[in-house]
Amino acid sequence: MSDTTMTQGSVGELLAELAGLEDPRARAVNERHGDDHGVNLSKLRAIAKRLKTQHELALGLWATGDTAARLLALLVCRPKAFGPDELDEMLREARAPKVQDWLVGYVVKKSPHAEELRVAWLADPDPAVASAGWALTSERVVKAPGGLDLEGILDVIEAEMKDAPDRLQWAMNTCLAQIGIAHPGHRPRALEIGERLQVLKDYPTPPGCTSPFAPTWINEMVRRQDGS
């Protein structure tokens, strides 16, 4: 990310504010998911709402390397202001899963470079980077499937998902489920792949939530769509 002309005072004041929101219990929960911060996300969003869009401030917050500050940066930045190389560098710097998720969900998806990055990241040997490519692919599966080779995507999922590292496996599984939900013609194969691979079948799911096991997820979403 490029240098910023923001005064360190502004960034420093926000770092102090975020530090004041640190909750040891929240940190313990977050650390189980690989995220090294203890700030309640509702309170962090409230700060972002107060700040509104401030791209230069976002640059300064990101440059600190602090996870909570980077999450705040992603909420107050201007997504279309980043070039593809900047976004690629940010993803590779953002090792915390929540930062990666928000970067893809709140910034890259709104970028004119999203498709270019999707293709590049899918082929990346780093599983964390590849998982971002799969997240963008899931977005296209649902919102802009034209031009996607859904059968080819299912071929890759069938061959690689079972043995993929956790974050990459989760992203591929999400894509499998979205194909099954959004594309009835591919639903039987998506269900069959999910049943055979058994990925996330035993994932602990809280009451009232839908299991991430693809066949269960697909069938539940289709049932809701059909109103049955």
Disulfide bonds with the S-S distance in Angstrom:
none
